[in-house]
Amino acid sequence: MEYSNVSETTILNDKISDAQKSNTLPTIESPCIKVCKVAPDGKYCIGCYRTLDDLTKWSRASNQEKQQILDAAISRRKSLEAQS
Protein backbone atom coordinates (compact mmCIF):
# COMPACT_ATOMS: atom_id res chain seq x y z
CA MET A 1 0.00 0.00 0.00
CA GLU A 2 1.28 3.47 -0.92
CA TYR A 3 1.28 5.94 2.01
CA SER A 4 2.24 9.28 0.47
CA ASN A 5 0.04 12.15 1.70
CA VAL A 6 -1.91 9.92 4.07
CA SER A 7 -2.46 10.75 7.74
CA GLU A 8 -0.72 8.73 10.45
CA THR A 9 -4.15 7.73 11.79
CA THR A 10 -5.09 6.25 8.44
CA ILE A 11 -1.82 4.33 8.26
CA LEU A 12 -2.31 2.98 11.80
CA ASN A 13 -5.92 2.02 11.05
CA ASP A 14 -4.75 0.17 7.93
CA LYS A 15 -2.10 -1.71 9.91
CA ILE A 16 -4.59 -2.66 12.62
CA SER A 17 -7.10 -3.78 10.00
CA ASP A 18 -4.46 -5.91 8.28
CA ALA A 19 -3.40 -7.37 11.63
CA GLN A 20 -6.98 -8.20 12.56
CA LYS A 21 -7.45 -9.94 9.21
CA SER A 22 -4.40 -12.07 9.93
CA ASN A 23 -5.60 -12.55 13.53
CA THR A 24 -2.58 -10.81 15.03
CA LEU A 25 -2.19 -7.35 16.51
CA PRO A 26 0.82 -5.08 16.16
CA THR A 27 3.40 -5.54 18.89
CA ILE A 28 3.61 -2.73 21.41
CA GLU A 29 7.00 -1.09 21.04
CA SER A 30 9.32 -0.62 23.99
CA PRO A 31 9.21 2.84 25.60
CA CYS A 32 13.00 2.74 26.00
CA ILE A 33 14.62 6.06 25.08
CA LYS A 34 18.20 4.81 25.56
CA VAL A 35 18.61 6.61 28.89
CA CYS A 36 19.05 3.45 30.91
CA LYS A 37 19.87 4.47 34.45
CA VAL A 38 18.33 3.25 37.68
CA ALA A 39 16.85 5.92 39.94
CA PRO A 40 18.66 6.57 43.24
CA ASP A 41 16.06 4.53 45.13
CA GLY A 42 16.76 1.57 42.82
CA LYS A 43 13.10 1.11 41.90
CA TYR A 44 12.79 2.24 38.27
CA CYS A 45 14.63 3.42 35.15
CA ILE A 46 14.82 7.21 34.91
CA GLY A 47 14.53 7.04 31.12
CA CYS A 48 11.30 5.07 30.66
CA TYR A 49 10.01 4.86 34.26
CA ARG A 50 9.60 1.08 34.12
CA THR A 51 10.55 -0.91 37.20
CA LEU A 52 13.42 -3.36 37.04
CA ASP A 53 10.85 -6.17 37.17
CA ASP A 54 8.99 -4.59 34.22
CA LEU A 55 12.23 -4.40 32.23
CA THR A 56 12.93 -8.09 32.69
CA LYS A 57 9.35 -9.10 31.84
CA TRP A 58 9.03 -6.92 28.71
CA SER A 59 10.39 -9.27 26.05
CA ARG A 60 8.08 -12.12 27.15
CA ALA A 61 5.01 -10.01 27.95
CA SER A 62 1.79 -10.14 25.96
CA ASN A 63 0.45 -6.91 24.44
CA GLN A 64 -2.02 -6.69 27.33
CA GLU A 65 0.80 -7.01 29.87
CA LYS A 66 2.91 -4.48 27.95
CA GLN A 67 0.01 -2.02 28.01
CA GLN A 68 -0.31 -2.49 31.78
CA ILE A 69 3.44 -1.87 32.17
CA LEU A 70 3.19 1.28 30.03
CA ASP A 71 0.18 2.56 31.98
CA ALA A 72 2.04 2.04 35.28
CA ALA A 73 5.16 3.77 33.90
CA ILE A 74 3.12 6.77 32.75
CA SER A 75 1.41 6.97 36.13
CA ARG A 76 4.79 6.69 37.89
CA ARG A 77 6.26 9.48 35.77
CA LYS A 78 3.29 11.79 36.39
CA SER A 79 3.42 11.12 40.13
CA LEU A 80 7.14 11.80 40.34
CA GLU A 81 6.84 14.97 38.24
CA ALA A 82 4.06 16.23 40.54
CA GLN A 83 6.34 15.70 43.55
CA SER A 84 9.14 17.84 42.15
N, C-alpha and C positions, 0 to 999 in steps of 0.2 A: 504494500500500500504506500502511495506517495503522500508525504506529510508537509509539503511546502504550503505556507500560508494557512495552516490549520491550527486552531487553538490547542493549548496543552490539554484542556479538558476533553476535547474531542479525541485526541490521541490516547489519553488514558482510558476513556470510555471504550474505544476500539480495542485496546489491549485487554481490558477486563472482559469485554464481550467475546473476544477470541479465546481467552483463558476459560471462560465458562463453557464455551462450546467444546473445548478439549477436556473439560471437567477438572481443570487445575486453575488456581489463582496465582497472580504474580507474587513472588516472594517479597516479603518486607525487607527493605535494605537496612543495613546496619546504620545507626546514627553516629558512628565513630567519625570524629573530625580530625583524627591524627594528633590529638593533644592528650596522649595517654599518660596521665599522672594521677596517682591516688591522692585523695584529699588528706589533709593532716590527721583527721580522725580515723582514716583507714577504711572508711565505709563505702566510698563511691569514687568513680573517675571524674575528675574536674572538667574533662572535655565533653563527655556525653551524659554524665550524671547517672550512669548505670552502676549498680552495686557490683562488687567483685563476683558475687554469685550469679548475677544477671549476665555478666561478661562470659563466664564459663558455660552457661546454659545456651547462649545465643545460637551457636551453630547447629544445635540439635533441636531447637525449639520450633514448634508449629507456628503458623502465622498468628493464630489466636494468642499463643503464649508471647510471641514477639510484640504483639500489640499491647498486651498487658505490661510488658517490660517497658515499652515506650511510654505508655500512659503514666507509669510510676516514675519514670525518669523526668518527664515533663513536670509532674507534680512536685517532685523533689527540687528541681531547678527553681520553680516558681516560689516554693517555700523558702529556699535558701536566699533567693534574691530579695524577698520581702523582709528577711531578717537583717539584711545589710543596709 
